[in-house]
Amino acid sequence: MPRIDLEYFAQLGEEAGRRHETRVTDATTAAALYDELRGEYGFSLASERMRVAINTAFRPWNETLADGDVVVFIPPVTGG
């Protein structure tokens, strides 16, 4: 099971009640990891409305996760 470092921005940080965490997970892709987190924290945003970065690069949601990856779920930016 990979150990993943997560960072939460904006709305996701508010909903999770934290900005960062390290988690050991059974999830093998970014999409599966987000589904796991959404179930735990009740994230209101669907993955289709966001981007995911793995190790500082935008990646597809079906990207396979590896031990030590840093994952950031990036919600849509609003404001002006």
Sequence and secondary structure as in RCSB ss.txt:
>XXXX:A:sequence
MPRIDLEYFAQLGEEAGRRHETRVTDATTAAALYDELRGEYGFSLASERMRVAINTAFRPWNETLADGDVVVFIP
PVTGG
>XXXX:A:secstr
  EEEEEE HHHHHHHT SEEEEE S  BHHHHHHHHHHHH   S GGG EEEETTEEE TT B  TT EEEEE 
     
